[in-house]
Amino acid sequence: MSHAPIKFGTDGWRAVIADEFTFDNVRRVAQATADYWNSQPLPKRAIVGCDNRFQSETFARLVAEVFSGNGITTYLPPVAVPTPAIAHAIRDRHLCGGVMITASHNPPPFNGYKIKAHYAGSADAGISSAVEQLLDRSPVRTGEKLIRCYDPRPAYLDAMRRFVDLKRIRRARLRIVTDSMHGCGGTMLADLLGATPIRANRDVIFGGIQPEPIERNLAALCAAVKQNRADIGLASDGDADRLGVVDERGRYVSVQIVHALLLLHLIRNRRTQSGSVVRAINSTMLIDRICRAHGVPLIEVPIGFRWACQQMREQDVIMAGEESGSFGFRGHVPERDGLLAALYLLELLAMTGMSLTELAAELQREFGRSAYGRLDLPVRLVCPERPRNLLGAPVVSVNKLDGVKYIAADGSWLMFRCSGTEPVTRIYCEAPNTRRVRRLLEWGSAVVSSE
């Protein structure tokens, strides 16, 4: 009997539930993962977590049974938990690795299998390839003897308390609305901060939207911020490793502005200047300007946090970030963490006494204007030939580190790339104002659609 091929993408394997993402296929991948770990000089202990998607807890149990059947003591949380909590447990309990059953921000029909390595971050290309090579080399073995119930959330929250000044945040008496988008973040932040939670219950169809904390999916949070007259709204994606933000006026804040604010907070308010900064190719040029102004080395990486994770393991990195709202921080696990990013942003508000609107305006007065937009198109990408200009501004350079990025003389840029997690082509754009972003995205969409 032939088996369907399984390929790992930018962050794990994702597929449609009951189509390719089936009980049998998940067992196959789990067996290959167990074979890989058993071939390495690592502790024979792992953890398996899951998000709130349809049947995620069942898939997680199946994976735990396969690991147990292969002699690996496996910790299985009793409830859905954030991906960064799984990563923290790997480091905290000295495990060989972990698996998170999640499709993160993908649409509801999808589920996924993320491998977290022994270093508590996303499995690199070498590990993913090794697991792929081991598929179907061994018969699936199962058992329950070595499964242990363990909730990693308390230890994870204790760790986060060591990174930020929670007392100062609480003294600021900020009015906060949290939005887990029906994901596994639940009420964790709300309980920690005394905030108002919305969409904190489990809903396997995520209220009919995609659980990605970007503008088109955060109307409920924008409304809740206005209704509660809150100072800030904080959203996390399906597995709580990404952050989306709404300001005190109930307006979505560009993730690129949030990225820059977080970095500036670490450098100036927390006086963290030694070390380097990592940003993905689709991140804002504000990061470059902040780094130049403070003499901080900058490392550019492809999209996909595993590349940032690699730098965090090899270098002394203050902060790593990318356009998806994914941020990682020094001293924590080499993994993105939407909840810790939210806490750092609250600490910024508490320390400055300024609103998000004021902070964003001050940032752009000093480092330049930034407007940002993205289009997701269900078409095959054929990269356009290098244009001479971007709607009047001469193209001065082309970056092909990941996809293709055209950079113009006025600081604006337009980027084309096939998604590594969804069957879409993405067009990214940053420019000094929203009108130019809109026009560039329209031009880029027309170019791709006409190919």
C-alpha positions in Angstrom: 0.0 0.0 0.0 1.4 3.4 -1.0 1.2 6.3 1.3 0.6 10.0 0.5 3.8 12.1 0.6 4.1 14.5 3.5 6.2 17.6 3.2 7.1 20.1 5.9 6.7 23.8 5.0 7.9 27.0 6.6 6.8 25.8 10.0 5.7 22.2 10.2 3.2 20.2 8.1 -0.3 21.6 7.5 -3.2 20.1 5.6 -6.9 19.9 5.4 -8.6 17.8 8.2 -9.9 14.5 6.9 -8.3 15.0 3.6 -4.5 14.7 4.1 -4.5 15.5 7.8 -5.9 12.1 9.0 -5.4 9.9 12.0 -3.2 7.5 10.0 -1.1 10.2 8.5 -0.5 11.9 11.9 0.6 8.5 13.3 3.0 8.1 10.4 4.6 11.5 11.1 4.7 10.8 14.8 6.5 7.5 14.2 9.0 9.2 12.0 9.5 11.9 14.7 10.0 9.2 17.4 12.5 7.4 15.2 14.4 10.6 14.7 14.5 11.4 18.4 15.5 7.9 19.3 18.4 8.1 16.9 19.8 11.2 18.7 21.7 11.4 22.0 18.8 13.2 23.7 16.7 12.5 26.7 13.8 10.2 25.9 11.2 12.7 27.1 8.9 14.9 25.0 5.7 17.0 25.2 2.7 17.1 22.9 0.3 20.1 23.0 -2.6 21.2 20.9 -4.7 24.2 20.0 -8.5 24.6 19.9 -9.1 23.3 16.3 -11.4 20.5 15.5 -10.1 17.2 16.9 -6.8 18.7 17.9 -6.9 17.0 21.3 -7.6 13.7 19.6 -4.6 14.1 17.2 -2.4 15.1 20.2 -3.4 12.0 22.1 -2.5 9.9 19.0 0.9 11.4 18.8 1.5 10.9 22.5 0.5 7.2 22.2 3.0 6.8 19.3 5.8 8.4 21.3 5.0 6.3 24.3 5.0 3.2 22.2 8.5 4.0 21.1 9.9 4.4 24.6 9.6 8.2 24.9 8.0 9.5 28.1 5.5 12.0 26.9 3.9 14.9 28.7 0.3 15.6 27.5 -1.4 18.8 28.8 -5.0 18.4 29.9 -6.2 21.4 27.9 -5.1 23.4 24.8 -2.0 25.5 25.5 -0.1 28.2 23.6 2.8 27.1 21.4 5.4 29.2 23.3 4.3 27.3 26.5 5.2 24.1 24.8 8.6 25.5 23.8 9.2 26.8 27.3 8.4 23.3 28.7 11.1 21.8 26.5 13.8 24.0 27.9 12.4 24.0 31.5 12.1 20.2 31.7 15.1 19.3 29.5 13.2 17.4 26.9 14.2 16.0 23.5 11.6 18.1 21.9 7.9 18.5 21.4 5.0 18.6 19.0 2.2 21.1 18.7 -0.9 20.1 16.9 -1.9 23.4 15.4 -2.4 25.1 12.0 -1.7 28.4 13.7 -3.5 31.2 11.7 -4.7 29.0 8.8 -8.4 28.7 8.0 -10.6 26.4 10.1 -10.5 23.4 7.8 -6.7 23.0 8.3 -4.7 21.5 11.1 -1.0 21.0 11.5 1.9 19.3 13.1 4.7 21.6 14.4 7.9 20.0 15.6 9.8 21.9 18.4 13.4 20.8 18.7 15.5 20.1 21.8 16.6 23.8 21.7 13.0 24.9 22.3 12.5 26.4 18.9 11.0 25.5 15.6 12.7 22.5 14.0 15.2 23.6 11.4 15.3 22.4 7.8 17.8 19.6 8.7 15.4 18.1 11.4 12.4 18.4 9.2 14.2 16.7 6.3 15.4 13.9 8.6 11.8 13.3 9.8 10.6 13.3 6.2 13.2 10.7 5.3 12.2 8.5 8.1 8.5 8.3 7.1 7.3 4.7 6.8 10.7 3.3 7.6 9.2 1.7 10.7 5.8 0.3 11.5 3.7 2.5 13.8 4.0 1.5 17.4 1.6 2.8 20.1 1.2 2.5 23.8 0.0 4.5 26.8 2.3 3.5 29.6 4.7 6.4 29.3 2.0 9.2 28.9 2.0 11.7 31.8 -0.5 14.6 32.4 1.3 17.9 32.7 0.1 21.5 32.3 3.0 23.7 31.2 1.2 27.0 31.6 2.0 27.8 35.3 5.8 27.5 34.7 5.5 29.5 31.5 3.6 32.3 33.2 6.2 32.4 36.0 8.9 32.8 33.3 7.1 35.7 31.7 6.8 37.4 35.1 10.6 37.6 35.2 10.8 39.5 31.9 8.5 42.4 32.5 7.6 44.7 35.4 4.1 43.4 36.0 3.7 45.6 39.1 4.4 48.7 37.1 1.9 47.6 34.4 -0.7 47.1 37.1 0.0 50.4 38.7 -0.6 52.2 35.4 -4.2 51.0 35.6 -4.4 50.5 31.9 -7.8 49.4 30.5 -7.0 46.4 28.4 -9.1 44.2 26.2 -7.6 40.8 25.1 -8.8 38.8 22.2 -7.6 35.2 21.7 -9.7 34.8 18.5 -11.1 31.6 20.0 -7.6 30.2 20.1 -5.7 28.5 22.9 -4.6 31.8 24.4 -8.0 31.8 26.1 -8.1 34.1 29.1 -4.4 33.7 30.1 -3.5 37.4 29.5 -6.8 38.6 30.9 -6.4 36.6 34.1 -2.8 37.8 34.5 -3.7 41.5 34.0 -7.3 41.8 35.2 -8.2 42.6 31.6 -11.5 42.2 29.7 -11.4 39.1 27.5 -13.4 38.6 24.2 -13.6 35.6 21.9 -11.9 33.5 24.7 -14.1 30.4 24.3 -13.3 27.5 22.1 -14.9 27.7 18.6 -13.5 25.3 16.1 -14.6 27.5 13.2 -13.2 30.7 14.9 -16.4 32.6 14.5 -16.2 32.1 10.7 -12.9 33.9 10.2 -9.3 33.0 10.0 -7.6 33.2 13.4 -4.9 35.6 12.2 -4.6 38.9 14.2 -4.6 41.2 11.2 -6.9 44.2 10.5 -9.6 42.4 8.5 -10.1 39.9 11.3 -10.1 42.2 14.3 -13.4 44.2 13.9 -14.6 42.6 17.1 -11.6 43.8 19.1 -11.8 47.3 17.6 -15.5 47.5 18.7 -14.7 46.1 22.2 -11.9 48.7 22.7 -14.3 51.5 21.9 -17.1 50.0 24.0 -14.9 49.6 27.0 -13.0 52.9 26.4 -9.9 50.8 26.7 -6.3 52.0 26.3 -5.3 49.1 24.1 -6.6 45.9 22.5 -4.3 42.8 22.3 -5.0 39.9 20.0 -3.3 36.5 19.7 -3.6 34.0 16.8 -4.9 30.4 17.0 -1.9 29.1 18.9 -0.9 32.4 20.7 2.5 32.9 19.1 1.5 36.0 17.1 0.4 39.5 18.2 -2.1 42.0 16.8 -2.8 45.4 18.3 -5.6 47.9 18.4 -5.1 51.5 19.8 -7.1 53.5 22.2 -9.3 54.8 19.4 -10.3 51.3 18.3 -8.0 51.4 15.3 -5.8 48.6 14.1 -2.1 49.4 14.5 0.2 48.2 11.8 2.3 45.3 13.0 5.3 47.1 11.5 4.8 50.0 13.8 4.4 47.6 16.7 7.6 45.8 15.7 9.5 49.1 15.8 7.9 50.3 19.1 8.9 47.0 20.8 12.5 47.3 19.6 12.8 50.9 20.6 11.4 50.0 24.1 14.0 47.4 24.6 16.9 49.6 23.5 15.9 52.8 25.2 13.6 52.1 28.1 15.2 48.8 29.1 18.7 49.9 28.0 19.4 46.8 26.0 22.0 47.8 23.4 24.6 45.0 23.3 23.8 42.2 20.9 22.2 42.2 17.5 18.7 42.5 16.0 17.1 40.0 13.6 14.3 40.9 11.2 12.7 39.1 8.3 12.9 40.4 4.8 9.3 41.5 4.8 9.7 43.6 8.0 9.7 47.4 8.2 12.7 49.6 7.3 12.1 51.4 10.5 14.0 48.6 12.2 17.0 49.4 10.0 16.9 53.1 10.9 16.6 52.3 14.6 19.5 50.0 14.5 21.7 52.5 12.6 20.8 55.2 15.1 21.9 53.1 18.0 24.8 51.3 16.5 23.1 47.9 16.8 24.0 45.2 14.2 21.1 44.1 12.0 20.7 40.6 10.6 18.1 40.0 7.8 16.7 36.5 7.4 14.1 34.8 5.1 10.4 34.6 6.2 9.6 31.8 8.6 10.6 32.1 12.3 12.9 29.0 12.1 15.4 31.3 10.4 15.2 33.8 13.2 15.4 31.0 15.7 18.7 29.8 14.2 20.1 33.3 14.7 18.8 33.4 18.2 20.6 30.2 18.9 23.9 31.2 17.3 24.1 35.0 18.2 23.3 37.3 21.1 20.0 38.6 19.8 18.1 41.4 21.5 14.9 40.8 19.5 13.8 39.0 16.4 10.7 39.8 14.5 8.8 39.5 11.3 5.7 40.9 9.5 3.3 38.2 10.7 3.3 39.7 14.3 6.0 37.1 15.4 8.5 38.3 17.9 11.1 36.6 20.0 13.2 38.0 22.8 16.6 37.6 24.4 16.7 35.2 27.4 13.4 33.6 26.5 13.1 30.5 24.3 14.3 31.0 20.7 10.7 31.0 19.5 8.0 33.7 18.8 5.7 34.5 21.7 2.6 36.7 21.2 1.8 36.9 24.9 5.3 38.0 26.0 5.3 40.6 23.1 1.9 41.9 24.4 3.4 42.3 27.9 6.4 44.2 26.6 4.0 46.6 24.8 2.0 47.1 28.0 5.3 47.8 29.8 6.1 50.5 27.2 2.7 52.2 27.8 3.2 52.0 31.6 6.8 53.3 31.6 6.1 56.3 29.2 2.6 57.2 30.2 1.8 57.8 26.6 -0.9 56.4 24.4 -0.3 54.2 21.4 -1.3 57.0 19.1 1.3 59.3 20.7 4.0 56.7 20.7 3.4 55.8 17.0 3.5 59.5 16.0 6.7 60.1 18.0 8.3 57.1 16.4 7.6 58.3 12.9 8.7 61.8 13.6 12.1 60.5 14.5 12.6 57.6 12.1 10.3 58.4 9.2 6.8 57.7 8.0 5.6 54.1 7.6 2.4 52.8 6.1 2.0 49.1 5.4 -0.3 46.7 3.5 -0.5 43.1 2.3 -2.6 41.2 -0.2 -3.1 37.5 -0.2 -4.0 36.2 -3.7 -5.2 32.7 -4.6 -3.0 32.7 -7.7 0.3 31.1 -8.7 3.2 33.5 -8.4 5.2 34.4 -11.5 7.7 37.0 -10.4 7.5 40.1 -12.6 10.5 41.4 -14.4 12.4 44.1 -12.5 10.5 47.4 -13.0 12.5 50.5 -13.6 10.4 52.3 -11.0 7.6 51.8 -8.5 5.0 54.3 -9.7 7.5 57.0 -10.3 10.2 56.2 -7.7 13.3 54.6 -9.3 14.0 51.0 -8.2 17.5 51.2 -6.6 17.8 47.5 -5.5 16.3 44.1 -5.7 16.4 41.6 -2.8 15.9 37.9 -3.6 16.6 36.5 -0.2 13.1 35.1 -0.1 10.7 35.8 -3.0 11.6 39.1 -4.7 11.6 42.5 -3.1 11.9 45.8 -5.1 13.2 48.7 -3.2 12.6 52.3 -4.5 14.6 55.5 -4.0 11.9 57.0 -1.8 12.2 54.1 0.8 9.0 52.3 -0.4 9.2 48.7 -1.3 7.0 46.0 -2.9 7.6 42.3 -2.4 6.1 39.1 -4.0 6.3 35.7 -2.4 4.5 32.3 -2.3 3.3 31.5 1.2 5.0 28.6 2.9 1.9 27.8 5.0 -1.1 28.5 2.7 -1.9 28.1 -1.0 -1.6 31.8 -1.7 0.7 34.4 -3.2 1.4 37.3 -0.9 2.3 40.9 -1.9 3.8 43.0 0.8 4.3 46.8 0.6 5.7 49.6 2.8 5.6 53.3 1.8 5.5 56.7 3.4 1.7 56.9 3.2 -1.4 54.7 2.9 -2.3 56.1 -0.5 0.9 55.0 -2.0 0.7 51.6 -0.3 -2.8 51.1 -1.8 -1.7 52.1 -5.3 1.4 49.9 -5.2 -0.6 46.9 -4.0 -3.1 47.5 -6.8 -0.3 47.6 -9.3 1.4 44.5 -7.9 -1.9 42.6 -7.9 -2.5 43.5 -11.5 1.0 42.4 -12.5 0.6 39.0 -10.8 -2.9 38.4 -12.1 -1.9 39.2 -15.7 1.0 36.7 -15.7 
